[in-house]
Amino acid sequence: MSETKHIETVTKSNGSLRRNSPVLNKDGGDIELIDVKENTVIVRLLGNCSSCHINTSTLKLGVENTIKQHVPEIVEVINID
């Protein structure tokens, strides 16, 4: 991925993450973009989201779907601790 394309993908991905923040904030959590590598977005769930028993569902069904809608080249979103 070229530098320009990487910056564009990071910017779009971060914008998509911000769309999910209000929902996560309501439950005392948030999400932080760590990096984009190839077609994978790497995030860190924060606050209550980091220890929530349904955070995998939140990540895959909420965050990943939103990112894929706005950044179609992304195939996966993973959380790191």
N, C-alpha and C positions, 0 to 999 in steps of 0.2 A: 504494500500500500504506500503510495507516495505521501510525502509530508503534508501536502495540501489536502489530499483526500483524508488523511488521518485527522487533521485538525477539523475538517468539516464533519467527519463522523463523530468525533468527540463532542463537538458543539451541538449537533443534533441529538446525540444520546443524552447529554446533560439536560437539554431542554425537555426531552421526554421524561427524564427522571423528575424534574421539577413539577411536571403535571401530576405525579404521584405523591409528592410531598404533603399536600394538604390532608389527604386521607391518612397517611402514616402519622402525621403530626397529631391528629385527633386522638390517636391511641398512644401518644407519648413517644413516638419513634420518628425516624427519618432515614434517608438513604444518601450515600455519598458515592460519587463516581471516582473510582480508583484509576482505571485505565481502559483503553480499548485496544485489544490485540487481535489482529486479523478481523474476524467476524464475531468476536466475543467481547461483550461488555463485562467488565469486572467492577463490582460494587461492594460496598460494606453497609450492611444494615446497622442502624444506630439506635440507641435508647431501648425502649421496650421491644422494638422489632428484632433486635439481636438475639433475644432469648425467648421470643414467642414460639409456641408450639406449632403454629401454622405459617411460620415465615417462609417455608418452601412454597406453599401455595400462593402467598402474597407475591413472592418473587416471580414465580412462573406464570401465574394466571393474571396478575395485575401488571407488574413492572415489565416483564419480558414482552407481553402482548402489546403494551403501549409503545415500547421502544420499536418493536418490529413494525408497527403501523407507520411510524414516522421515519424509521431508518431501516428499510427493507433488507439491506445487505447484512444486517445483524442476524445471526442464527441462534445465539445463546446469550443468556445473562447468568453470570455466576457470582455468588457471594463469597467473600473471604472474611475470616474472623480477625 
